[in-house]
């Protein structure tokens, strides 16, 4: 499975559970950390956990498991590290605090309009 396919599955999983403001940054050319950052908002800590669970479930169905998971829904943020794709899920307060889109402004914004249903 390619990193793009992993990213696409993660985005579809987030969208299926009504994640807010999903964005994807391709950062492969500016960092060795990962190829894609998938960033999504959650309306509550409960939804953050549900979003993470759905991403993990959908990718596990393709035989892909996270190398590491950090944070908790209760903390308002969760990071699922799939090596080539890193999924960040934040409540609005935590997303405003971390501002990953601003931190990685040199990353290429990926058009996901053909992937999501919103």
C-alpha positions as CSV (number, residue, x, y, z in Angstrom):
1,X,0.0,0.0,0.0
2,X,1.3,3.4,-0.9
3,X,1.6,6.3,1.5
4,X,-1.1,8.2,-0.6
5,X,-3.5,5.2,-0.2
6,X,-2.9,5.2,3.5
7,X,-3.6,9.0,3.7
8,X,-6.7,8.5,1.6
9,X,-8.1,5.8,3.9
10,X,-7.4,8.0,6.9
11,X,-9.2,11.0,5.4
12,X,-12.2,8.8,4.4
13,X,-12.4,7.4,7.9
14,X,-12.3,10.8,9.5
15,X,-14.9,12.1,7.1
16,X,-17.2,9.2,7.8
17,X,-17.2,10.1,11.5
18,X,-17.9,13.8,10.7
19,X,-14.4,15.2,11.5
20,X,-14.2,19.0,11.2
21,X,-11.9,20.9,8.9
22,X,-9.8,18.0,7.6
23,X,-6.6,19.1,5.9
24,X,-3.7,17.2,4.5
25,X,-0.1,18.6,4.1
26,X,2.5,16.8,2.0
27,X,5.7,17.4,3.9
28,X,7.9,14.8,2.3
29,X,10.2,17.4,0.7
30,X,10.7,19.4,3.8
31,X,11.2,16.9,6.6
32,X,12.3,13.3,7.1
33,X,9.6,12.8,9.8
34,X,6.8,11.7,7.5
35,X,5.3,12.2,4.0
36,X,1.9,13.4,5.0
37,X,0.3,15.1,7.9
38,X,-3.5,14.6,8.1
39,X,-5.1,17.1,10.5
40,X,-8.7,17.0,11.7
41,X,-10.9,18.7,14.2
42,X,-13.2,17.1,16.7
43,X,-16.2,18.7,18.3
44,X,-15.5,17.0,21.7
45,X,-13.0,14.8,23.4
46,X,-15.4,11.8,22.9
47,X,-15.5,12.5,19.1
48,X,-11.7,12.8,19.1
49,X,-11.4,9.2,20.5
50,X,-14.1,8.0,18.0
51,X,-12.2,9.5,15.1
52,X,-8.9,7.9,16.1
53,X,-10.6,4.6,16.6
54,X,-12.1,4.7,13.1
55,X,-8.8,5.6,11.4
56,X,-7.1,2.8,13.3
57,X,-9.9,0.3,12.4
58,X,-10.0,1.3,8.7
59,X,-6.3,1.1,8.2
60,X,-6.0,-2.2,10.2
61,X,-8.5,-3.7,7.7
62,X,-5.7,-3.1,5.1
63,X,-3.1,-4.6,7.4
64,X,-1.6,-1.3,8.4
65,X,-1.1,-0.6,12.1
66,X,0.3,2.5,13.8
67,X,3.9,2.5,14.9
68,X,2.9,4.7,17.8
69,X,-0.2,6.5,19.3
70,X,0.2,9.5,21.5
71,X,-2.3,11.6,23.5
72,X,-5.9,10.7,24.5
73,X,-9.3,11.9,23.6
74,X,-9.6,13.3,27.1
75,X,-6.5,15.5,26.5
76,X,-8.1,17.0,23.4
77,X,-5.5,15.6,21.0
78,X,-4.4,12.3,19.6
79,X,-1.6,11.5,17.1
80,X,-1.5,8.2,15.2
81,X,1.9,7.6,13.6
82,X,1.9,5.4,10.6
83,X,5.5,6.4,9.6
84,X,4.6,7.8,6.1
85,X,1.3,9.3,7.3
86,X,0.8,11.0,10.7
87,X,-2.8,11.7,11.7
88,X,-3.4,14.5,14.1
89,X,-6.8,14.9,15.8
90,X,-7.6,17.9,17.9
91,X,-10.5,19.6,19.7
92,X,-10.9,23.2,18.5
93,X,-9.0,24.5,21.6
94,X,-6.0,22.2,21.0
95,X,-5.9,22.8,17.3
96,X,-5.8,26.6,17.9
97,X,-3.0,26.0,20.4
98,X,-0.8,23.8,18.2
99,X,-1.5,25.5,14.9
100,X,0.2,22.8,12.8
101,X,-1.0,24.3,9.5
102,X,1.0,27.4,10.4
103,X,4.0,25.5,11.7
104,X,4.2,23.5,8.5
105,X,3.2,26.3,6.2
106,X,5.9,25.2,3.7
107,X,4.2,21.9,3.2
108,X,2.1,21.3,0.1
109,X,-1.6,21.5,0.8
110,X,-3.2,18.4,-0.7
111,X,-6.6,18.9,-2.4
112,X,-8.9,16.3,-0.7
113,X,-12.1,17.6,-2.2
114,X,-12.4,14.4,-4.3
115,X,-11.9,12.2,-1.2
116,X,-14.3,13.8,1.3
117,X,-18.1,13.9,1.0
118,X,-18.6,17.4,2.5
